[in-house]
Amino acid sequence: MTTDIVNRAGMRGALAWGGFLSVLWIGVAVLRPGTTFHLAPLLVAAAPPLLLTLNERITVDARTVTVVGASSAAMAIGTALVVAGVGAMEGPAYGPFSTPMIEALVLTAVGAVVGIGIGRFRSRRSAAGSV
């Protein structure tokens, strides 16, 4: 198998976990619309790039980590829009944020930056160690 095929399979697996977290967020938000799940957007955005680099069976480059991180951030934003659209984002916002949607967008950005940053660092270390 070529590295490109392996990277695509790894990308799909990592994004599948992000999709699972998105569905879980929607499910619990619908069950508890008055509760704000503050860390859900951060987890949806950060988990896929981190999980991609934790897979020891594949070698991942920084570009792939960035693509997965951007895709997971888009997934988190879409999920936040779905949660708000079904009326399940009615809880309080944390601290300096005026609305739960703004909080979700900011935490999505933080999650994407953290996930991509750590993922790129891990991909660089694994590439240097494999030479």
C-alpha positions, 0 to 999 in steps of 0.5 A: 500500500502506498502512503497516500492510501494509508493516510486517507484511511487514517484520515477517515478513521480520525474524522469518524471519531470526530463524527461520533463525538458530534453525534454524541454532542447532538444527542446529549444536547437534545436530551438536556437543552438547558445544559451547555456542554462547554467542552464539546466543541473543543473535543470535536475540533481537537480529537481527530488531528490528535487521534490521527497522530496517535496511530502508530501504524501510519506515518502522517505529515504536517499537511495531513494533520492540518487538513484533518484539523480544519475538517474537524473544526468545520465539523464542530461548527456544523454541529454547533449550528445543528444544536442551536438550530434544534433549540438545544443550546439554551444553557448559560455561556461561560465567563466572558462569552455573551452567548453559548454559540459564541462560546462554541465558536471560540472553543472550536477555534481553540480546539483546532489550534491545539489539535493541529499544533500538537498533531504537527509537533507529533508528526514532525517528531515521528518523521524525524525518528523514522529516518 
